[in-house]
């Protein structure tokens, strides 16, 4: 079981899940617990007891949260050990949006879940422990600090903060990477990470539950286009943290569905470290301007096609 404490100096909760210290760490491909279980006799049984699958969802064996105080799930994108969100077949990526939507709805209906966070950690640079293409879903028993800050931004700006920021980005245009009928991708004006990108719904949609079939398809299309562009930027698999921001599930309908990417690379070999100013003062110091990063990313996205 996890233990929750409150950091009075920072005004935020801290969760201790000490059992996670012993979770599986970067196993060889033939020992991957997210691959399908082979049908051959005597083969190693994985966490997915099927010889083949499309998308798998199951409770995390090393959860940060568990009932009756939240949830932690694993979402495996494919039964192939290789690949990424960007290389999935388009119909598989679209199906993933529906899986996300279903888990948001089901977990969010629980009384012990106040916020559902869908995310992916990609690359050892961000601390991933399994290489197989997958993401995770946390059901928090409290409203975490970041979505709380987003709600505060709504109040500060007198309405939906994302709608206001999206309008400003479209008007400026310099940091916009691409758009389709439903989503727009841009490097935000005050990006903290060198190649941070926000993928935002054009129309105000509090959550995946509010999206039409076409919007979910176009959201998947935008996500894949961005990830392929990231990989083309430095001609290597691009590490990132991807986070889906939606409305809290405690009855509030505030929020604007968007996906944020936090990539740690500032060059092909150099990482952006969270050092003294970032961790001690909470102020990011950037090495590149968002306008410069967006130009490089637009060119990479064009190359990736």
C-alpha positions in Angstrom: 0.0 0.0 0.0 1.1 3.6 -0.7 1.4 6.2 2.0 0.4 9.8 1.4 2.0 12.7 3.3 1.7 16.4 2.8 4.7 18.7 2.2 3.8 21.8 4.2 6.6 24.0 2.7 5.5 23.3 -0.9 1.8 22.9 -0.2 1.6 19.6 -2.1 1.1 15.9 -1.4 3.9 13.3 -1.6 3.2 9.6 -2.2 5.5 6.8 -1.0 5.1 3.5 -2.8 8.2 1.7 -1.5 7.2 -1.6 -3.1 7.9 -0.1 -6.5 11.7 -0.2 -5.6 11.7 -3.8 -6.8 9.8 -3.4 -10.1 11.2 -4.9 -13.3 14.1 -2.8 -14.7 15.1 -2.9 -18.4 14.9 -6.6 -19.0 16.2 -8.3 -22.2 13.7 -8.5 -25.0 13.1 -12.2 -24.5 12.2 -11.5 -20.8 9.9 -8.6 -21.5 6.7 -8.8 -19.3 4.7 -6.8 -21.8 5.1 -9.1 -24.7 2.4 -11.7 -25.4 2.8 -15.1 -23.7 4.1 -17.6 -26.3 1.9 -20.5 -27.0 4.8 -23.0 -26.9 5.0 -25.3 -23.9 7.3 -24.1 -21.1 7.6 -20.6 -22.4 7.9 -17.7 -19.9 4.5 -16.4 -18.9 4.3 -12.6 -19.3 1.8 -10.2 -17.7 -0.4 -10.7 -20.8 -1.6 -14.3 -21.0 -2.4 -14.3 -24.7 -0.3 -15.3 -27.7 -1.3 -12.2 -29.6 -3.3 -9.0 -28.8 -4.0 -5.5 -30.2 -4.1 -3.3 -27.1 -3.9 -4.6 -23.5 -4.9 -2.8 -20.3 -4.3 -4.3 -16.8 -3.6 -3.2 -13.3 0.0 -2.2 -12.6 1.8 -4.9 -10.6 3.8 -2.2 -8.8 1.1 0.5 -8.4 1.6 3.9 -7.0 -2.1 3.9 -6.2 -4.6 1.1 -5.7 -8.2 0.8 -4.5 -9.7 2.0 -2.3 -7.3 5.0 -2.7 -6.9 5.4 -6.5 -5.7 3.2 -9.4 -2.7 2.5 -11.5 -3.0 0.8 -14.9 -0.7 -0.2 -17.8 -1.8 0.3 -21.4 0.3 -1.7 -23.9 0.0 -0.3 -27.4 0.9 -3.4 -29.4 2.1 -7.0 -29.0 5.2 -6.0 -31.0 8.2 -5.3 -28.7 9.5 -2.8 -31.3 8.0 0.4 -32.5 6.3 3.4 -30.9 3.2 5.5 -30.8 4.3 7.1 -34.0 4.7 3.8 -35.9 1.4 2.2 -35.0 -1.0 1.6 -37.8 -3.4 4.6 -38.0 -6.4 2.5 -37.0 -4.5 1.2 -34.0 -3.6 4.7 -32.9 -7.3 5.7 -33.2 -8.3 2.6 -31.2 -5.9 3.7 -28.5 -7.9 7.0 -28.2 -11.0 5.0 -27.5 -9.2 2.9 -24.9 -8.0 6.1 -23.2 -11.6 7.4 -23.3 -13.0 4.2 -21.8 -10.5 4.1 -19.0 -11.0 7.8 -18.2 -14.8 7.2 -18.0 -14.6 4.0 -15.9 -11.9 5.1 -13.5 -13.4 8.6 -13.2 -16.7 7.2 -12.1 -15.1 5.7 -9.0 -15.6 7.6 -5.7 -11.9 7.2 -4.8 -10.6 8.8 -8.0 -10.6 12.6 -8.4 -8.3 12.9 -11.4 -7.3 10.5 -14.2 -3.9 11.1 -15.7 -3.0 9.3 -18.9 0.7 9.4 -19.7 3.7 7.8 -21.5 7.3 7.8 -20.5 9.5 7.0 -23.5 13.3 6.5 -23.3 15.8 5.7 -20.6 16.5 9.4 -20.4 13.2 9.9 -18.6 13.5 6.8 -16.5 11.5 4.3 -18.4 11.9 0.7 -17.0 10.4 -1.3 -19.9 11.1 -0.6 -23.6 7.9 -2.2 -25.0 5.6 0.5 -26.4 3.2 1.3 -23.6 1.8 4.0 -21.4 0.2 4.3 -18.0 -3.0 5.6 -16.3 -3.1 6.9 -12.8 -6.3 7.5 -10.9 -5.4 10.0 -8.2 -7.4 10.1 -5.0 -6.7 13.8 -4.8 -6.4 16.7 -7.3 -2.7 16.9 -8.1 -0.8 20.2 -8.1 -0.5 20.7 -11.9 -4.2 20.3 -12.8 -4.9 22.5 -9.7 -2.6 25.2 -11.2 -4.5 24.9 -14.5 -7.8 25.5 -12.8 -6.2 28.5 -11.1 -5.1 29.8 -14.5 -8.7 29.6 -15.7 -9.7 31.9 -12.8 -6.7 34.2 -13.3 -7.5 34.7 -17.0 -11.3 34.9 -16.5 -12.2 31.8 -18.5 -10.6 28.8 -20.1 -6.9 29.4 -20.0 -6.2 27.0 -22.9 -8.7 28.8 -25.1 -7.0 32.1 -24.4 -3.5 30.7 -25.0 -4.5 28.9 -28.1 -6.0 32.1 -29.6 -2.7 33.9 -28.8 -0.6 31.2 -30.4 -2.7 31.2 -33.6 -2.5 35.0 -33.8 1.3 35.0 -33.4 1.9 31.9 -35.6 5.6 31.7 -35.1 5.5 28.7 -32.7 2.7 26.7 -34.5 4.0 23.4 -35.9 0.9 22.1 -37.7 -2.8 21.8 -37.4 -5.7 19.7 -38.7 -9.4 20.2 -38.4 -9.5 19.2 -34.7 -6.1 19.8 -33.1 -3.2 22.3 -33.3 0.4 21.6 -32.2 2.7 24.4 -31.0 5.7 25.1 -28.9 4.2 27.2 -26.1 5.3 30.8 -25.6 6.8 30.1 -22.2 8.0 26.5 -22.9 10.1 25.1 -20.1 11.7 22.2 -22.1 13.7 23.0 -25.2 11.3 21.1 -27.5 8.1 21.1 -25.4 5.0 20.8 -27.5 1.3 21.2 -26.6 -1.3 19.5 -28.8 -4.6 21.2 -28.1 -8.2 20.6 -29.3 -9.4 23.5 -31.5 -12.8 23.3 -29.9 -13.3 23.5 -26.1 -13.5 19.9 -25.0 -13.1 19.2 -21.3 -12.3 15.5 -21.8 -12.1 12.7 -24.3 -15.7 11.9 -23.4 -16.7 15.2 -25.2 -15.0 14.4 -28.5 -16.7 13.2 -31.6 -15.5 10.1 -33.5 -13.8 12.4 -36.0 -12.0 14.4 -33.3 -10.6 11.3 -31.7 -9.3 10.1 -35.1 -7.7 13.5 -35.8 -6.2 13.6 -32.3 -4.5 10.3 -32.9 -3.3 11.5 -36.3 -1.8 14.6 -34.7 -0.1 12.7 -31.9 1.5 10.3 -34.4 2.6 13.1 -36.7 4.3 14.9 -33.8 6.1 11.7 -32.5 7.4 10.9 -36.0 8.7 14.5 -36.2 10.4 14.2 -32.9 12.2 11.1 -34.1 13.3 12.9 -37.3 14.6 15.9 -35.4 17.9 14.2 -34.4 17.5 11.0 -36.4 17.1 8.9 -33.3 14.2 7.6 -31.1 13.2 10.8 -29.2 12.7 10.5 -25.4 9.8 12.3 -23.9 7.1 12.4 -21.2 3.6 12.7 -22.8 0.7 13.7 -20.5 -3.0 13.9 -21.4 -4.6 16.8 -19.5 -8.4 16.6 -19.0 -11.1 17.8 -16.6 -11.0 16.5 -13.0 -13.4 13.6 -12.4 -14.8 14.9 -9.1 -17.7 16.7 -10.7 -15.9 19.8 -12.0 -16.2 20.2 -15.8 -13.5 22.8 -16.0 -10.5 22.0 -18.2 -9.6 21.8 -21.9 -8.4 18.5 -23.4 -4.8 18.8 -24.5 -1.6 16.7 -24.6 1.7 18.0 -23.4 5.1 16.6 -24.4 8.2 17.2 -22.2 11.3 16.0 -24.1 14.6 16.2 -22.1 16.9 16.5 -25.1 18.3 20.0 -26.0 20.6 18.5 -28.7 21.1 15.0 -30.1 23.4 14.2 -27.2 22.8 16.8 -24.5 20.1 16.6 -21.9 18.2 19.4 -20.2 18.8 18.7 -16.5 16.7 20.0 -13.7 19.4 21.6 -11.6 19.7 24.3 -9.0 17.3 26.9 -10.4 14.7 24.4 -11.5 14.6 22.2 -8.4 15.7 24.7 -5.8 13.7 27.8 -6.9 11.2 26.3 -9.3 12.3 28.5 -12.2 13.3 26.9 -15.5 16.3 28.4 -17.3 16.0 27.7 -21.1 18.9 27.1 -23.5 16.9 27.9 -26.7 14.0 30.2 -27.5 10.6 28.6 -28.3 10.7 30.3 -31.7 14.0 28.6 -32.6 12.8 25.2 -31.4 9.5 25.4 -33.3 11.4 26.2 -36.5 13.6 23.1 -36.1 10.6 21.0 -35.2 8.5 22.2 -38.2 11.4 21.2 -40.5 11.7 17.7 -38.8 7.9 17.1 -39.1 8.0 18.0 -42.8 10.9 15.5 -43.3 9.0 12.7 -41.4 5.9 13.2 -43.5 
